Structure formats: C-alpha cells, structure tokens
Amino acid sequence: MYQYDVTFIGSGHASWHAAILLRKFGKKVAIIESDLTAGTCTNYGCNAKFLLESPFEYLDGLSRYEKAGIATSGHISWEKLMDYRSIATHQLWNNYLRRKALI
C-alpha cells in the first residue's frame, strides 16, 4: 500500500501546480487521472480553442484595415489547422510529461 500526503483527482493545471509546490515542501503527492494526462485544458479545451480561434481573430482584425489599403486575402485551411492543433497540443502534453517526471 502506498502512503501519500496529498492525492489529486484530475491532472489539470491546478493539480499540477499544487503538486509541484507540495513536492518542494517534501510532501508525497499522487495524481489520479481517468483521461489524458494534463487535463481538459491542454488536450481538449483552452489550448485547443486558442489554437483554432486565433487565426480567425487575426483575419477579422486585418479586415478592419481593408479601407486603409491592407490586403485581407487570407485563407484558412481547416484540415491544416486541425493538423497544427494536434501537433501543438501533443507538444504541450509531452512538455507536461517531462515536467511531471520532476515531481
């Protein structure tokens, strides 16, 4: 049987930062996760949303300067954007795992 000072349910940002702080103070920490490590934000939520939303916000911002002579002929490939999101969130997940090894 394992003995822990603190057990977190879920491996999202809050659990991660709290676990690091507790480890610095010598506490034994466990994290229980039923889905992908790093939580909803990294894998499905916030980070993925920012990656998908930002190009559209950029083009929208450009369109406001069309009367000033700035070309707004940008095109977004949904397929390439989804590939980019997959690669970027995978990199975030790998970074999370590398840091997790330090706990």
C-alpha positions as CSV (number, residue, x, y, z in Angstrom):
1,M,0.0,0.0,0.0
2,Y,1.2,3.5,-0.9
3,Q,1.2,6.4,1.5
4,Y,0.6,9.9,0.2
5,D,0.3,13.2,1.9
6,V,-2.0,14.6,-0.8
7,T,-3.9,12.9,-3.6
8,F,-5.3,14.9,-6.5
9,I,-8.2,13.7,-8.7
10,G,-7.5,15.1,-12.1
11,S,-4.2,16.1,-13.7
12,G,-5.1,19.6,-14.9
13,H,-3.2,22.9,-14.4
14,A,-4.4,23.4,-10.8
15,S,-3.4,19.9,-9.7
16,W,-0.1,20.2,-11.5
17,H,1.0,23.5,-9.9
18,A,-0.2,22.5,-6.5
19,A,1.7,19.1,-6.7
20,I,4.9,20.9,-7.7
21,L,4.6,23.3,-4.7
22,L,3.8,20.4,-2.3
23,R,6.8,18.4,-3.6
24,K,9.1,21.4,-2.9
25,F,7.9,21.2,0.7
26,G,8.7,17.4,0.8
27,K,5.2,16.1,0.5
28,K,4.4,12.8,-1.2
29,V,1.8,13.5,-4.0
30,A,-0.4,11.3,-6.1
31,I,-2.4,12.3,-9.1
32,I,-5.3,10.2,-10.3
33,E,-6.4,10.7,-13.9
34,S,-9.1,8.8,-15.9
35,D,-8.4,10.5,-19.2
36,L,-5.3,12.0,-20.9
37,T,-2.7,13.4,-18.6
38,A,-2.6,17.2,-18.4
39,G,-6.3,17.6,-18.2
40,T,-9.1,19.1,-20.3
41,C,-7.4,22.5,-21.0
42,T,-4.3,21.1,-22.6
43,N,-6.0,18.3,-24.5
44,Y,-9.4,19.5,-25.5
45,G,-10.3,22.9,-24.0
46,C,-8.5,26.2,-23.6
47,N,-5.3,25.5,-25.5
48,A,-7.0,23.8,-28.4
49,K,-9.6,26.6,-28.5
50,F,-6.9,29.3,-28.7
51,L,-5.1,27.5,-31.4
52,L,-8.2,27.2,-33.5
53,E,-9.7,30.6,-32.8
54,S,-6.6,32.8,-33.2
55,P,-6.3,32.6,-37.0
56,F,-9.9,33.7,-37.4
57,E,-9.4,36.6,-35.0
58,Y,-6.3,37.6,-36.9
59,L,-8.1,37.7,-40.2
60,D,-11.0,39.6,-38.6
61,G,-8.6,42.1,-37.3
62,L,-7.0,42.5,-40.7
63,S,-10.4,43.1,-42.3
64,R,-10.8,46.2,-40.2
65,Y,-7.9,47.8,-42.0
66,E,-9.1,47.0,-45.5
67,K,-10.1,50.6,-46.2
68,A,-6.5,51.6,-45.2
69,G,-5.1,49.6,-48.1
70,I,-4.1,46.4,-46.2
71,A,-4.9,43.3,-48.1
72,T,-7.1,40.7,-46.4
73,S,-6.9,37.9,-48.8
74,G,-6.1,35.3,-46.1
75,H,-7.4,31.8,-46.4
76,I,-7.6,29.2,-43.6
77,S,-7.3,25.5,-44.4
78,W,-9.4,23.7,-41.8
79,E,-7.6,20.5,-42.5
80,K,-4.1,22.0,-41.9
81,L,-5.3,24.0,-38.9
82,M,-6.6,20.8,-37.3
83,D,-3.3,19.1,-38.0
84,Y,-1.5,22.0,-36.4
85,R,-3.8,21.8,-33.4
86,S,-3.0,18.1,-33.0
87,I,0.8,18.7,-33.2
88,A,0.7,21.7,-30.8
89,T,-1.4,20.0,-28.2
90,H,0.7,16.9,-28.4
91,Q,3.8,19.0,-27.8
92,L,2.1,20.6,-24.7
93,W,1.2,17.1,-23.4
94,N,4.9,16.0,-23.9
95,N,6.2,19.0,-22.1
96,Y,3.7,18.3,-19.3
97,L,5.0,14.7,-19.0
98,R,8.6,15.9,-19.0
99,R,7.9,18.3,-16.1
100,K,5.8,15.6,-14.4
101,A,9.0,13.4,-14.2
102,L,10.4,16.2,-11.9
103,I,7.7,15.7,-9.3
